[in-house]
Amino acid sequence: MSRFNSLDRREFLTGSAALATAASLPLSTLAQETMLAREIPGTGETLPVIGLGAPEIFIDMPPEGKELPMSVLQAMVDQGGRLFDSPSFFRPDPPIIGPIVQEMGLRDELFMTGKITVNDKDAGVEHLERLVSNLGAGTPERPMDLLLIHNMRNVPEHWETLRAWKDAGRTRYIGVSLTRNADYVDFERFMRSERPDFIMTGYSIHHPLAEETCLPLAADLGIGVLIVEAFKATDDGGIFSVVSGKELPEWAPDYDIESWAQFSLKFILSNPAVNGIVTETRQVRHVIDNMRAGYGRIPDQAGREKMREYLLTI
Ligand SMILES: NC(=O)c1ccc[n+]([C@@H]2O[C@H](COP(=O)([O-])OP(=O)(O)OC[C@H]3O[C@@H](n4cnc5c(N)ncnc54)[C@H](OP(=O)(O)O)[C@@H]3O)[C@@H](O)[C@H]2O)c1
């Protein structure tokens, strides 16, 4: 049990947004079993399907103080999540999340991912060292769980670095991410030739390209898949503005869907190639909403098509 968990959690949450939100939830929401977890291909290790990315409040101290990022992170853990995509950028100071994770004693409970977000090889190594130093990880005793090359930058040199880090036991898994993509040609070529442990890419009902390209390939090759941009709809906005004022379909309860966020997330989870989804929010109630998508019934192929048709025609 982590040091943070051994504290009186109620005491910590008193006055926090987490407690206010939890108190307003129906009992059924709190009386949960465990979140759906999927196996990382070829390993036997399972990962709860909904995780958390890195909003601004994990990078710079918010005006509300560190209780807000702590509450957001704790809400994910309390709801059964473990996947945490750490902030990619230093500007110029290290993100505040590293000390917070360590203070909360959550390092060993989280499945932590990080990325190289610079181009030059040496700068990439320096970036990784700063990242793992911030998070208190990256040693054989306490390795990172997953390190990625952000958006396929300088793949030839950075892949060499990541392979060396994996060989040295500094990270358990390595891979690449790609989101601002016109196509997946280079990405798929890389997947075939290098067989990364994981890919991370964008996928949503409005942006389905991945499901026709890299997702089936990942399933064929036994590569883990993490999804971001789950709520992306138009080029400059998310699903929430598209569905504003619109009702969920009457059949939403058939899949235990209680919100448009869960509609989006369960659509993605209905694709069996997907291991996990990273969502970003600075609101505890949204963390809880998103985590709930990892519980209850998941649509099958027919359900997925019904969801797509409904959302694209309302
Ligand atoms: N190339 C890459 O490697 C790459 C690219 C993009 C993202 N990422 C990773 O993915 C993470 C997620 O980023 P994203 O771009 O995919 O964002 P996202 O999770 O698709 O969307 C975030 C937005 O949705 C809102 N939101 C979240 N949950 C909600 C809910 N339940 N109800 C209503 N609104 C909700 C948030 O607002 P509130 O704060 O108000 O909730 C925020 O404005 C990032 O933090 C990063 O870790 C990686």
The ligand as an SDF file (V2000), in Angstrom:
LIG
                    3D

 48 52  0  0  0  0  0  0  0  0999 V2000
    1.4900   12.6180  -29.8850 N   0  0  0  0  0  0  0  0  0  0  0  0
    1.2610   12.3040  -28.6120 C   0  0  0  0  0  0  0  0  0  0  0  0
    2.0460   11.5800  -28.0190 O   0  0  0  0  0  0  0  0  0  0  0  0
    0.0500   12.8670  -27.9120 C   0  0  0  0  0  0  0  0  0  0  0  0
   -0.8220   13.7390  -28.5950 C   0  0  0  0  0  0  0  0  0  0  0  0
   -1.9640   14.2100  -27.9410 C   0  0  0  0  0  0  0  0  0  0  0  0
   -2.2190   13.8240  -26.6230 C   0  0  0  0  0  0  0  0  0  0  0  0
   -1.3330   13.0050  -25.9740 N   0  0  0  0  0  0  0  0  0  0  0  0
   -1.6060   12.5690  -24.5650 C   0  0  0  0  0  0  0  0  0  0  0  0
   -2.9870   12.3870  -24.4060 O   0  0  0  0  0  0  0  0  0  0  0  0
   -3.4770   13.1830  -23.3230 C   0  0  0  0  0  0  0  0  0  0  0  0
   -4.8770   13.6100  -23.6400 C   0  0  0  0  0  0  0  0  0  0  0  0
   -4.8530   14.6830  -24.5980 O   0  0  0  0  0  0  0  0  0  0  0  0
   -5.9660   14.7870  -25.7290 P   0  0  0  0  0  0  0  0  0  0  0  0
   -5.5440   15.8290  -26.6890 O   0  0  0  0  0  0  0  0  0  0  0  0
   -6.2290   13.4120  -26.2330 O   0  0  0  0  0  0  0  0  0  0  0  0
   -7.2160   15.3420  -24.9050 O   0  0  0  0  0  0  0  0  0  0  0  0
   -8.6380   14.6430  -24.6380 P   0  0  0  0  0  0  0  0  0  0  0  0
   -8.5340   13.7670  -23.4550 O   0  0  0  0  0  0  0  0  0  0  0  0
   -9.1790   14.0540  -25.9020 O   0  0  0  0  0  0  0  0  0  0  0  0
   -9.5350   15.9430  -24.3340 O   0  0  0  0  0  0  0  0  0  0  0  0
   -9.2650   16.8110  -23.2920 C   0  0  0  0  0  0  0  0  0  0  0  0
  -10.3920   17.8370  -23.2460 C   0  0  0  0  0  0  0  0  0  0  0  0
  -11.6270   17.1640  -22.9580 O   0  0  0  0  0  0  0  0  0  0  0  0
  -12.2380   17.7140  -21.7840 C   0  0  0  0  0  0  0  0  0  0  0  0
  -12.7900   16.5980  -21.0410 N   0  0  0  0  0  0  0  0  0  0  0  0
  -12.1220   15.5010  -20.5610 C   0  0  0  0  0  0  0  0  0  0  0  0
  -12.9780   14.6510  -19.9630 N   0  0  0  0  0  0  0  0  0  0  0  0
  -14.2140   15.2050  -20.0510 C   0  0  0  0  0  0  0  0  0  0  0  0
  -15.5050   14.7960  -19.6250 C   0  0  0  0  0  0  0  0  0  0  0  0
  -15.7010   13.6460  -18.9880 N   0  0  0  0  0  0  0  0  0  0  0  0
  -16.5680   15.6100  -19.8910 N   0  0  0  0  0  0  0  0  0  0  0  0
  -16.3800   16.7860  -20.5400 C   0  0  0  0  0  0  0  0  0  0  0  0
  -15.1850   17.2270  -20.9820 N   0  0  0  0  0  0  0  0  0  0  0  0
  -14.0980   16.4470  -20.7350 C   0  0  0  0  0  0  0  0  0  0  0  0
  -11.1320   18.4340  -21.0460 C   0  0  0  0  0  0  0  0  0  0  0  0
  -11.6500   19.5540  -20.3650 O   0  0  0  0  0  0  0  0  0  0  0  0
  -11.6680   19.6150  -18.7300 P   0  0  0  0  0  0  0  0  0  0  0  0
  -10.2720   19.8610  -18.2900 O   0  0  0  0  0  0  0  0  0  0  0  0
  -12.5920   20.7500  -18.4680 O   0  0  0  0  0  0  0  0  0  0  0  0
  -12.2040   18.3120  -18.2730 O   0  0  0  0  0  0  0  0  0  0  0  0
  -10.2040   18.8660  -22.1710 C   0  0  0  0  0  0  0  0  0  0  0  0
  -10.6580   20.1140  -22.7050 O   0  0  0  0  0  0  0  0  0  0  0  0
   -2.4500   14.3060  -23.1710 C   0  0  0  0  0  0  0  0  0  0  0  0
   -2.4460   14.8020  -21.8620 O   0  0  0  0  0  0  0  0  0  0  0  0
   -1.1760   13.5800  -23.5090 C   0  0  0  0  0  0  0  0  0  0  0  0
   -0.7690   12.8620  -22.3560 O   0  0  0  0  0  0  0  0  0  0  0  0
   -0.2330   12.5050  -26.6000 C   0  0  0  0  0  0  0  0  0  0  0  0
  1  2  1  0
  2  3  2  0
  2  4  1  0
  4  5  1  0
  4 48  2  0
  5  6  2  0
  6  7  1  0
  7  8  2  0
  8  9  1  0
  8 48  1  0
  9 10  1  0
  9 46  1  0
 10 11  1  0
 11 12  1  0
 11 44  1  0
 12 13  1  0
 13 14  1  0
 14 15  2  0
 14 16  1  0
 14 17  1  0
 17 18  1  0
 18 19  2  0
 18 20  1  0
 18 21  1  0
 21 22  1  0
 22 23  1  0
 23 24  1  0
 23 42  1  0
 24 25  1  0
 25 26  1  0
 25 36  1  0
 26 27  1  0
 26 35  1  0
 27 28  2  0
 28 29  1  0
 29 30  1  0
 29 35  2  0
 30 31  1  0
 30 32  2  0
 32 33  1  0
 33 34  2  0
 34 35  1  0
 36 37  1  0
 36 42  1  0
 37 38  1  0
 38 39  2  0
 38 40  1  0
 38 41  1  0
 42 43  1  0
 44 45  1  0
 44 46  1  0
 46 47  1  0
M  CHG  2   8   1  16  -1
M  END
$$$$
